[in-house]
Amino acid sequence: MRGRPNLVAYVFALLASALVAVQPVAAQSILRDAETEQLLADMVAPLVEASELESDNVEVVLINDGSINAFVAGGQAIYVHSGLINAAETAEEVQGVLAHELGHITAGHVIRFNERTKTATNISILSLLLGVGAALAGSGDAAIGAVMAGQQAALGSFLAYNRNQEASTDLAGARYLSGAGISGRGMIKFFERLRSNEIRRGYSQSDEAAYSRTHPLSGDRIQTLRGLLADDPAWGIAPDPELQERFVRARAKLYGFLAEPRRTLNFFPPSDTSIPARYARAYAYHKDAQVDMALAEADALLSAEPDNPWFLELKGQVLLESGRPLDALTPLRRATEITRAHPLIAGILGHALIATEDEANFAEAETVLRAAVQKDRYNPFAWYQLGVVYAARGDIPRARLASAEQQVMSRRYPEALQNAQAAEANLPYGSADWIRAQDIALEARSELERLRDRR
């Protein structure tokens, strides 16, 4: 009699674990960089055109994750891990991945994934309920058998469906590369890189192992795609040298920003005076608080390309974050001018203007920050700085509205709701800001209710 309650508890624990397993993955850290975002947008643009999607609706988002991966998770956004950028050697390799992910979007695989997950979960739950019934009836072996059989059926159904999706998406990606006039060599090279990585990590490449995978075997994918892509007219087209140079620079910049300074300096030693190496070292020195060394690398970059907005942004950022906001204004103003007030760069300029603690600079700060959030509402840093400007001039309702904007994007829903309600109560009735305060309050309240319901 003592064994039965334990068995029932075990079956219910499996039921709980099955429900948890199908919940969305927690949000990951998004990396924002004006240069990299522009590069990714330019890389995906011809592929989007070939896929016949609306260009303005597709976004590529960079995720701070060292694994080699990319995914689509609703809407028309492609999420690319920083580890994938670091692992790729060419822009064409990344474009091959982007083409594949576009195939998921055009086929509606995210919606179908959710439907298939629901089906697999239903199979699993049914088997668990049968197991509970058997357990209550006193048949422990039958309970375990029902649970395990159902779990295996659900998993097998799900994995097979996912492999079929991936295979069809590979073919769609190949079509988009062809339509964009981009060689498929990069796609093949990247799959070869994945296969080498799998072998190095000890993952079996046997046919038997394929049945337990979410993706087809990399070797099978390479063989299928090579036969298709090698016959395509775009196969022999040479890579775009300008795009490749931009990619190499952005990759080095990302490495310098994310890696430990010691690793960056080992990988990009001072003897390497190439632009990518100087770019990486500038960020490494800055992270290591070696301000003079960081500025020396930034100045060397600007000596080669005086009007490069990304190099100007780098110098301004180093000066600002080293406690020299007044010195940072010149390069940041120039970078903002060249990029036509790119919202991320304008946000840094606004910060520098505020950091001078000179009230004469606050009007300019408000102008550039308002322009930044109008172009990119999903910029919590710019909203925070704009709130500082409003508070400094005594406009507390708009300061609280700006804080609410920043807090709702940071998922700080209680604070967002409080500030949005306070702003709504003191803003002109019916104004655009008053309506926006209502919208934020509604969003924050809905999220809080959803979180309460999940507990």
Secondary structure, DSSP 8 states (H G I E B T S, - for coil): --HHHHHHHHHHHHHHHHHHHTS------EE--HHHHHHHHHHHHHHHHHHT--GGG-EEEEE---SS-EEE-STTEEEEEHHHHHH--SHHHHHHHHHHHHHHHHTTHHHHHHHHHHHHHHHHHHHHHHHHHHHHTT-HHHHHHHHHHHHHHHHHHHHHHHHHHHHHHHHHHHHHHHHHT--THHHHHHHHHHHHHHHHTT---SHHHHTT-SS--HHHHHHHHHHHHTTSGGGG----HHHHHHHHHHHHHHHHHHS-HHHHHHHS-TT--SHHHHHHHHHHHHHTT-HHHHHHHHHHHHHH-TT-HHHHHHHHHHHHHTT-HHHHHHHHHHHHHHTTS-HHHHHHHHHHHHHTT-GGGHHHHHHHHHHHHHH-S--HHHHHHHHHHHHHTT-HHHHHHHHHHHHHHTT-HHHHHHHHHHHHHHS-TTSHHHHHHHHHHHHHHHHHHHHHHH-
